[in-house]
Amino acid sequence: MAQKAQTQIVSVESNFNQKLSNLDSYKSVDTSSINFRFNSADLSDESKATLDQLATKVKDSKGYVLEIQGFTDKTGNDRHNLGLSQGRSESVVRYLSQQHQVPLFRMFVLGLGSSKEVEDNKTRKGRAANRRVEITLLKSELESTPGSAQK
């Protein structure tokens, strides 16, 4: 009986230590991207639809964060582009918070200006692709460990 109790204690301790080590460990499970018109931080209907789909994925979930990064094309100076990219990111946060009640503590925002191109800025199509916000859904590994409640 004592041996059985000792085995259970070791099992509980091992499970606890595993969860504790995964407490602050997140993995990317989904990425969305929305685009903006030239020199604008306003969300289009298409962008809102993409954000609505994302909000459906996190509704009633625990153990997630949204990493929201705003970008611009290279048109304009760096100072203006940093402010514009931040405004785009904030538009996403405002929409998710107001329309879908996503808690602010679950969203991390950064405006990065024109620092990360996905296409060449020399073409109209390339510049349009670079005017975007990327949203990455990160889930806590704690939520996906055996024996934990998944949502």
JOSULKA-V619833 format. One record per residue. RES is the residue in three letters. SS is DSSP state (a for helix, b for strand, c for the rest). PHI is phi in whole degrees, -180 to 180 (none if undefined). D_LAST is the distance of its C-alpha to the last C-alpha in Angstrom with 1 decimal. Layout:
BEGIN
res=RES ss=SS phi=PHI d_last=D_LAST
res=RES ss=SS phi=PHI d_last=D_LAST
END
This chain:
BEGIN
res=MET ss=c phi=none d_last=36.6
res=ALA ss=a phi=-64 d_last=36.7
res=GLN ss=a phi=-64 d_last=35.6
res=LYS ss=a phi=-64 d_last=32.6
res=ALA ss=a phi=-64 d_last=31.6
res=GLN ss=a phi=-63 d_last=32.1
res=THR ss=a phi=-63 d_last=29.9
res=GLN ss=a phi=-66 d_last=27.1
res=ILE ss=a phi=-62 d_last=27.6
res=VAL ss=a phi=-62 d_last=27.6
res=SER ss=a phi=-63 d_last=24.3
res=VAL ss=a phi=-64 d_last=22.6
res=GLU ss=a phi=-63 d_last=24.3
res=SER ss=a phi=-64 d_last=23.2
res=ASN ss=a phi=-62 d_last=19.5
res=PHE ss=a phi=-62 d_last=19.9
res=ASN ss=a phi=-64 d_last=21.8
res=GLN ss=a phi=-64 d_last=19.3
res=LYS ss=a phi=-65 d_last=16.5
res=LEU ss=a phi=-63 d_last=19.1
res=SER ss=a phi=-70 d_last=20.2
res=ASN ss=c phi=-93 d_last=16.8
res=LEU ss=c phi=-56 d_last=16.3
res=ASP ss=c phi=-116 d_last=17.6
res=SER ss=c phi=-113 d_last=16.8
res=TYR ss=b phi=-121 d_last=14.9
res=LYS ss=b phi=-129 d_last=15.0
res=SER ss=b phi=-73 d_last=15.5
res=VAL ss=b phi=-118 d_last=13.2
res=ASP ss=b phi=-163 d_last=14.9
res=THR ss=b phi=-134 d_last=18.1
res=SER ss=b phi=-126 d_last=19.8
res=SER ss=b phi=-138 d_last=23.4
res=ILE ss=b phi=-126 d_last=25.4
res=ASN ss=b phi=-111 d_last=29.1
res=PHE ss=c phi=-129 d_last=31.7
res=ARG ss=c phi=-73 d_last=35.3
res=PHE ss=c phi=-55 d_last=38.1
res=ASN ss=c phi=57 d_last=38.2
res=SER ss=c phi=-130 d_last=35.5
res=ALA ss=c phi=-117 d_last=32.2
res=ASP ss=c phi=-82 d_last=31.6
res=LEU ss=c phi=-80 d_last=28.6
res=SER ss=c phi=-83 d_last=29.7
res=ASP ss=a phi=-61 d_last=28.3
res=GLU ss=a phi=-64 d_last=26.9
res=SER ss=a phi=-64 d_last=25.2
res=LYS ss=a phi=-62 d_last=23.7
res=ALA ss=a phi=-64 d_last=22.4
res=THR ss=a phi=-63 d_last=20.7
res=LEU ss=a phi=-68 d_last=19.1
res=ASP ss=a phi=-62 d_last=18.0
res=GLN ss=a phi=-64 d_last=16.2
res=LEU ss=a phi=-63 d_last=14.5
res=ALA ss=a phi=-62 d_last=13.6
res=THR ss=a phi=-63 d_last=12.0
res=LYS ss=a phi=-67 d_last=9.6
res=VAL ss=a phi=-102 d_last=8.6
res=LYS ss=c phi=-56 d_last=9.1
res=ASP ss=c phi=63 d_last=7.4
res=SER ss=c phi=-90 d_last=5.2
res=LYS ss=c phi=-128 d_last=6.8
res=GLY ss=c phi=70 d_last=8.8
res=TYR ss=b phi=-133 d_last=10.0
res=VAL ss=b phi=-140 d_last=13.6
res=LEU ss=b phi=-112 d_last=15.7
res=GLU ss=b phi=-96 d_last=19.0
res=ILE ss=b phi=-117 d_last=21.6
res=GLN ss=b phi=-119 d_last=25.0
res=GLY ss=b phi=-100 d_last=27.9
res=PHE ss=c phi=-138 d_last=30.9
res=THR ss=c phi=-133 d_last=34.3
res=ASP ss=c phi=-82 d_last=37.1
res=LYS ss=c phi=-86 d_last=40.2
res=THR ss=c phi=-67 d_last=42.2
res=GLY ss=c phi=94 d_last=43.2
res=ASN ss=c phi=-86 d_last=43.6
res=ASP ss=a phi=-59 d_last=40.9
res=ARG ss=a phi=-62 d_last=40.8
res=HIS ss=a phi=-62 d_last=40.2
res=ASN ss=a phi=-65 d_last=37.6
res=LEU ss=a phi=-63 d_last=35.6
res=GLY ss=a phi=-64 d_last=35.7
res=LEU ss=a phi=-66 d_last=34.8
res=SER ss=a phi=-65 d_last=31.8
res=GLN ss=a phi=-66 d_last=30.6
res=GLY ss=a phi=-62 d_last=31.1
res=ARG ss=a phi=-64 d_last=29.1
res=SER ss=a phi=-61 d_last=26.1
res=GLU ss=a phi=-66 d_last=26.6
res=SER ss=a phi=-61 d_last=26.8
res=VAL ss=a phi=-65 d_last=23.2
res=VAL ss=a phi=-61 d_last=22.0
res=ARG ss=a phi=-60 d_last=24.0
res=TYR ss=a phi=-64 d_last=22.8
res=LEU ss=a phi=-64 d_last=19.0
res=SER ss=a phi=-71 d_last=19.8
res=GLN ss=a phi=-77 d_last=22.3
res=GLN ss=a phi=-87 d_last=21.0
res=HIS ss=a phi=-128 d_last=17.2
res=GLN ss=c phi=54 d_last=17.1
res=VAL ss=c phi=-71 d_last=15.2
res=PRO ss=c phi=-63 d_last=16.4
res=LEU ss=a phi=-61 d_last=19.3
res=PHE ss=a phi=-69 d_last=18.2
res=ARG ss=a phi=-95 d_last=15.3
res=MET ss=b phi=-124 d_last=18.0
res=PHE ss=b phi=-117 d_last=20.8
res=VAL ss=b phi=-119 d_last=23.8
res=LEU ss=b phi=-151 d_last=26.9
res=GLY ss=b phi=-99 d_last=29.8
res=LEU ss=c phi=-111 d_last=31.5
res=GLY ss=c phi=62 d_last=34.4
res=SER ss=c phi=-102 d_last=35.7
res=SER ss=c phi=-78 d_last=34.8
res=LYS ss=c phi=-135 d_last=32.6
res=GLU ss=c phi=-82 d_last=34.1
res=VAL ss=c phi=-102 d_last=32.5
res=GLU ss=c phi=-142 d_last=35.8
res=ASP ss=c phi=-67 d_last=39.4
res=ASN ss=c phi=-76 d_last=40.5
res=LYS ss=c phi=-82 d_last=43.9
res=THR ss=c phi=-117 d_last=42.8
res=ARG ss=a phi=-60 d_last=41.6
res=LYS ss=a phi=-61 d_last=38.7
res=GLY ss=a phi=-64 d_last=37.8
res=ARG ss=a phi=-63 d_last=38.0
res=ALA ss=a phi=-62 d_last=35.8
res=ALA ss=a phi=-67 d_last=33.1
res=ASN ss=a phi=-81 d_last=33.3
res=ARG ss=c phi=-86 d_last=32.7
res=ARG ss=b phi=-152 d_last=29.0
res=VAL ss=b phi=-126 d_last=25.8
res=GLU ss=b phi=-104 d_last=23.2
res=ILE ss=b phi=-118 d_last=19.6
res=THR ss=b phi=-111 d_last=17.5
res=LEU ss=b phi=-89 d_last=13.7
res=LEU ss=b phi=-112 d_last=13.2
res=LYS ss=b phi=-112 d_last=10.2
res=SER ss=b phi=-67 d_last=11.1
res=GLU ss=a phi=-66 d_last=12.3
res=LEU ss=a phi=-61 d_last=11.6
res=GLU ss=a phi=-71 d_last=7.9
res=SER ss=a phi=-108 d_last=9.1
res=THR ss=c phi=-81 d_last=12.1
res=PRO ss=c phi=-58 d_last=13.0
res=GLY ss=c phi=88 d_last=12.7
res=SER ss=c phi=-102 d_last=9.7
res=ALA ss=c phi=-76 d_last=6.7
res=GLN ss=c phi=-101 d_last=3.8
res=LYS ss=c phi=-131 d_last=0.0
END
